[in-house]
Amino acid sequence: MKYLSRQWLMVLFGVLALAAQAHADDFRVGFVNTDRIFREANTAKAAQAKLEQEFSKREKDLNDLGNSLKAASDKFEREAPTLSESQRAQRQKQLLDQDRDFQRKRREFQEDLNARKNEELQQVLERANRVVKQVAEAEKYDVVLQEAVYINPKHDITDKVIKALNATTK
């Protein structure tokens, strides 16, 4: 009786192994390169253009302020030998205050830009994820990866996703 039970278990394991192999043959994996989506998809390009438009004036103002600070510093360097001690100290203090103000404005600009960029990229990513899900369901993928050390190019569905994403934004 014990022998029959072992034989039965061996047959059962064999059948399970065959079923697992058959299931593994049907298992479809896809890969999406998120960096390419952020570079090539129309929604990402539109988000980048929106950010450039939104921040271009502030960036120009900041660059102008930096240039005028540099010019004032250069002028101070040229005139410093001819200034009295009190004049030199006063101009140095003014330059330091202006530089501190410039650095603060530049930091605030960068923080605002990064926050808005993250908001826009998050929206692009959410749209892209919806499209990835649609492509995966339509083509019967079991899993779609966004990060991997290595992917065989035959599993890369990024072009399909970009094409579908661009089609939904037209």
SULLINZI-V718046 format. One record per pair of residues at least 4 apart in sequence whose ideal C-beta (glycine too) atoms are under 7 Angstrom apart, sorted by the first residue. I is the first residue (numbers start at 1). J is the second residue. D is the distance in whole Angstrom. If there is no record, write none. Layout:
[[I;J;D] [I;J;D]]
This chain:
[[1;5;7] [2;6;7] [3;7;6] [4;8;6] [5;9;6] [6;10;6] [7;11;7] [8;12;6] [9;13;6] [10;14;6] [11;15;6] [12;16;6] [13;17;6] [14;18;7] [15;19;6] [16;20;6] [17;21;6] [18;22;6] [19;23;6] [20;24;6] [21;25;7] [22;26;7] [23;27;7] [27;142;5] [28;140;6] [28;141;5] [28;142;5] [29;141;7] [29;142;7] [29;143;5] [29;145;7] [29;155;5] [30;136;6] [30;141;4] [30;144;4] [30;155;6] [30;157;4] [31;144;7] [31;145;5] [31;148;6] [31;151;4] [31;155;5] [31;156;5] [31;157;7] [32;37;7] [32;132;6] [32;144;6] [32;146;5] [32;157;6] [32;158;5] [32;161;6] [33;37;7] [33;156;7] [33;158;4] [34;38;6] [34;146;5] [35;39;6] [36;40;5] [36;158;5] [37;41;5] [37;44;6] [37;128;5] [37;158;7] [37;161;7] [37;162;6] [38;44;5] [38;121;7] [38;124;7] [39;44;7] [40;162;5] [41;124;7] [41;128;7] [41;162;5] [41;165;5] [41;166;6] [42;46;6] [42;166;5] [42;169;5] [43;47;6] [43;124;5] [43;127;6] [43;165;6] [43;169;5] [44;48;6] [44;124;5] [45;49;6] [46;50;6] [47;51;6] [47;120;4] [47;121;7] [47;124;6] [48;52;6] [49;53;6] [50;54;6] [50;120;7] [51;55;6] [51;116;6] [51;117;6] [51;120;6] [52;56;6] [54;116;7] [55;59;5] [55;113;6] [56;60;6] [57;61;6] [58;62;6] [58;109;6] [59;63;6] [59;109;7] [60;64;6] [61;65;6] [62;66;6] [62;105;6] [62;106;6] [62;109;6] [63;67;6] [64;68;6] [65;69;6] [65;102;6] [65;105;7] [66;70;6] [66;102;6] [67;71;6] [68;72;6] [69;73;6] [69;98;5] [69;99;6] [69;102;5] [70;74;6] [71;75;6] [72;76;6] [72;95;6] [72;98;7] [73;77;7] [73;95;6] [74;78;7] [75;79;6] [76;80;6] [76;91;5] [76;95;6] [79;83;6] [80;88;6] [83;87;4] [83;88;4] [83;91;7] [84;88;7] [85;89;6] [86;90;6] [87;91;6] [88;92;6] [89;93;6] [90;94;7] [91;95;6] [92;96;6] [93;97;6] [94;98;6] [95;99;6] [96;100;6] [97;101;6] [98;102;6] [99;103;6] [100;104;6] [101;105;6] [102;106;6] [103;107;6] [104;108;6] [105;109;6] [106;110;6] [107;111;6] [108;112;6] [109;113;6] [110;114;6] [111;115;6] [112;116;6] [113;117;6] [114;118;6] [115;119;7] [116;120;6] [117;121;6] [118;122;6] [119;123;7] [120;124;7] [121;125;6] [122;126;6] [123;127;7] [124;128;6] [125;129;6] [126;130;7] [127;131;7] [127;165;6] [128;132;6] [128;161;7] [128;165;6] [129;133;6] [130;134;7] [131;135;6] [131;161;5] [131;164;5] [131;165;5] [131;168;7] [132;136;6] [132;144;6] [132;161;6] [133;137;6] [134;138;6] [134;164;7] [135;139;6] [135;157;6] [135;160;5] [135;161;6] [135;164;6] [136;141;4] [136;144;5] [144;157;7] [151;155;5] [151;156;6] [157;161;6] [158;162;6] [159;163;6] [160;164;6] [161;165;6] [162;166;6] [163;167;6] [164;168;7] [165;169;7] [166;170;7]]
